[in-house]
Amino acid sequence: MVKFAKKIIAAAGGLFIGFINGFFGSGGGMLCVPLMEKALKEETKRAHATAILVILPISIASAVMYLLGGYWDTQVVLTCSLGVVIGGIGGALLLKVLPPRIVGLIFALMMIGVGIKSIF
């Protein structure tokens, strides 16, 4: 893929992913991984790892907007933060050792589960 075209796709995808994450408060990573794998032709583990890094500025921007709007609970933030950090480290370590096919399968099953849960 031509470098310029890849940059345009990445920028347009980033704009869409940022909008979705800001609108729903989540979901950016779920869209980012398929974008990188399918449109940008990144390999599975690289796409997942890169999506995690892409989520950081998305999360900061969305969090600032929600904080300014008063849509947060201090107790929940404090309670969940430690678990999120530990879970993130565990997930990143597991990503290193699992075969790409298994990572893709787990990701697909999780997306299906979230989709079904969203309907009901």
NORKAJO-V605690 format. One record per pair of residues at least 12 apart in sequence whose C-alpha atoms are under 6 Angstrom apart, sorted by the first residue. I is the first residue (numbers start at 1). J is the second residue. Records with the same first field share a line. If there is no record, write none. Layout:
I=J / J
//
This chain:
18=58
22=62
29=51
32=51
33=47 / 48 / 51
44=100
//
